[in-house]
Amino acid sequence: MRDRRTISTARKQLFELFDRVTGNEGERVVIARRTSSKEAVLIAKDYLDHLETASRRFAGDAGQTFSLFGSATLTTPADEVLRATRREQARLRARKEQRLHGTRQRRT
């Protein structure tokens, strides 16, 4: 649930709101004028720093690219890897078919 205050109310409660947002990570208070759709948000600076760092890391601006844990980078073109994998699967399938056909012939 988001807490929304008018500017005049937020001004009167500034010290209380400051303690609230700095005491609870992720806590935010939306401040708006009664006559406008524009809004501002009061959050702790530490939380803002955390969000900005996470945003840069996600976007790759922090000198490191975002990657899922356990993901890999291909050093060979993907189509080459796929062709090799398909060849290997075809070889294994042929071997299995030979074993199955050989077993059937022995039974008869």
C-alpha positions in Angstrom: 0.0 0.0 0.0 1.4 3.4 -0.9 1.2 6.3 1.5 0.1 9.5 -0.2 0.2 12.9 1.4 -0.4 16.5 0.3 2.6 18.9 0.4 1.2 20.8 3.3 0.5 17.6 5.3 4.0 16.3 4.5 5.6 19.6 5.5 3.9 19.4 8.9 4.9 15.7 9.4 8.4 16.0 7.8 10.4 14.8 10.8 8.0 11.8 11.4 8.1 10.9 7.7 11.9 11.2 7.6 12.2 8.8 10.5 9.8 6.4 8.9 11.4 6.2 5.5 15.0 6.0 6.9 14.0 3.4 9.5 12.3 1.0 7.1 14.1 -0.1 3.9 11.8 0.3 0.9 9.4 2.6 2.7 8.2 5.5 0.6 5.8 8.3 0.9 4.2 9.9 -2.2 3.8 13.7 -1.9 1.5 15.5 -4.3 -0.3 18.8 -4.7 -4.1 18.7 -4.5 -4.5 20.5 -7.8 -1.9 18.6 -9.9 -1.3 15.1 -11.0 2.5 15.5 -10.5 3.9 13.5 -7.6 7.2 13.2 -5.8 8.5 10.4 -3.5 10.3 10.6 -0.2 12.6 7.6 0.3 15.8 6.9 2.2 19.0 7.9 0.4 20.5 4.4 1.1 17.5 2.8 -0.6 17.8 5.2 -3.6 21.5 4.3 -3.9 20.6 0.6 -3.8 18.0 1.1 -6.5 20.4 3.0 -8.7 23.2 0.5 -8.3 20.8 -2.4 -9.1 19.5 -0.5 -12.2 23.0 0.1 -13.5 24.0 -3.5 -12.9 20.8 -4.7 -14.7 21.5 -2.3 -17.6 25.1 -3.2 -17.8 26.4 0.3 -17.1 28.4 -0.7 -14.0 31.1 -2.3 -16.2 29.6 -5.7 -15.8 26.8 -7.3 -17.9 23.8 -8.8 -16.3 23.7 -12.6 -16.5 21.7 -15.3 -14.9 23.5 -17.5 -12.4 25.0 -20.5 -14.3 24.6 -18.9 -17.8 27.5 -19.3 -20.2 29.0 -17.4 -23.1 29.4 -19.3 -26.4 32.8 -19.2 -27.9 31.6 -20.9 -31.1 28.7 -19.7 -33.3 25.3 -21.1 -32.0 24.5 -22.7 -35.4 27.7 -24.6 -35.3 26.9 -25.9 -31.8 23.4 -26.9 -32.9 24.7 -28.8 -35.9 27.2 -30.7 -33.8 24.6 -31.5 -31.2 22.2 -32.7 -33.8 24.9 -34.9 -35.4 25.7 -36.4 -32.0 22.0 -37.1 -31.3 21.6 -38.7 -34.7 24.6 -40.9 -34.1 23.2 -42.0 -30.7 19.8 -42.6 -32.2 21.3 -44.8 -34.9 23.3 -46.8 -32.3 20.2 -47.3 -30.2 18.2 -48.5 -33.3 20.9 -50.9 -34.2 20.9 -52.4 -30.7 17.0 -52.7 -30.7 16.9 -54.3 -34.2 19.7 -56.6 -33.3 17.8 -57.8 -30.2 14.6 -58.4 -32.2 16.4 -60.4 -34.8 18.0 -62.7 -32.2 14.6 -63.5 -30.7 13.1 -64.7 -33.9 
